[in-house]
Amino acid sequence: MIVTKNNLTRIIPLPSVLQGKQLRENMHMLDVKVELAKEIDALEIWAKIAPGQRIAVAVANQGTNNLVEMVKLLIIRLRSAGAKPFIVPAIDNGRGLSADEQRDVLKKIGITEKEIGAPIYSTMETILIGESPKGIPVFIDRYAYEADGIIVLNRTKFHGGFSSDYKSGLRRRITIGLGKQSSVSMCRSYGSTHISENIAEVARFIIQATTFLFGIAVIENPYHEITHIKLVTSQGL
């Protein structure tokens, strides 16, 4: 290596370099369908879903491993309870995607009506349902608002030390995903430095003011492996 100091050039030998290998524990590969079924069966709120109810399942474009299988299982379980489930895109819409573009985004990750076995209702139309305690106008996807129940699915990357991170991820999906561009604009306009607080506040308002049933937090490690699945009711958020 050549270095220059005090206008003098010297050649300094590089230290020896050894080849290394990153070691990590072998992660237990989660049986996603079995784990999700366990979580669903353990949820008491499931008994509150009545035959004929229209249930909105909010799905994002996060490319989660086994996403299609999880959504299909959820749709099957909802149908077995007599419900009429449908998909609504819950995409981070900072880029201002149209309704058709959001549908296309889901298609690219395998979420289609044929594959899932349920209709996909995509719209940019939102309903103003009130104001948060801070005075932030709260919006929600029209189809989700008109549903008899709302379920939100979200992926969270696990970071050591942040045990509640999956809950904040679900709140973001509720606020930004279901609120579309309207919520993005409102949360930013009330202070970008407090946007996390604003998102949480708006999410809590939506949970209380709508027919929100539960959220599904899919937790992945840095290697894109699903390690946990948590179903969280409105009380848990």
QUIRA-V75903 format. One record per pair of residues at least 6 apart in sequence whose ideal C-beta (glycine too) atoms are under 6 Angstrom apart, sorted by the first residue. I is the first residue (numbers start at 0). J is the second residue. Records with the same first field share a line. If there is no record, write none. Layout:
BEGIN
I=J  J
END
This chain:
BEGIN
0=11  13
1=10
2=9  11
26=224
29=225
31=65  225
32=68  72
34=228
35=69  72  228
38=228  230
39=76
42=230
44=212  232
48=80  82
50=81
52=82  147  148
53=83  146  147
54=77  82  84  148
55=87  143  146  149
56=84  86  150
57=87  89  151  176  177
58=86  110  152
59=89  90  176
60=90  104  108
61=154
62=108
63=154  217
64=225
67=109
70=115
71=115
74=84  115  116  117
77=84
84=117
85=117  118  120
86=117  119
87=120  140  142  143
88=101  105  121
89=172  176  177
90=101
91=175
92=179  180
93=183
95=180
98=121  122  123
101=121
102=119  121
112=118  119
120=142
122=141
123=179
124=141
125=138  179  181
126=139  141  144
127=136  138
128=137  139  208
129=137  208
130=136
131=137  200  201  204
133=200
135=185  189  197  201
136=185
137=201  204
138=178  181  182
139=177  178  205
140=177
143=149  177
147=210
148=210  212
149=210  211
150=212
151=172  173  214
152=215
153=168  169  172  216
154=217
155=164  165  168  216  218
156=219
157=218  220
165=216  218  229
166=236
169=214  216
170=198  199  202
171=198
173=202  205
174=182  198  201  202
175=182  183
186=194  197  198
189=197
206=233  236
211=233
213=230  232
214=231
215=230
216=229
217=225  228
218=226  227
219=225
220=226
END
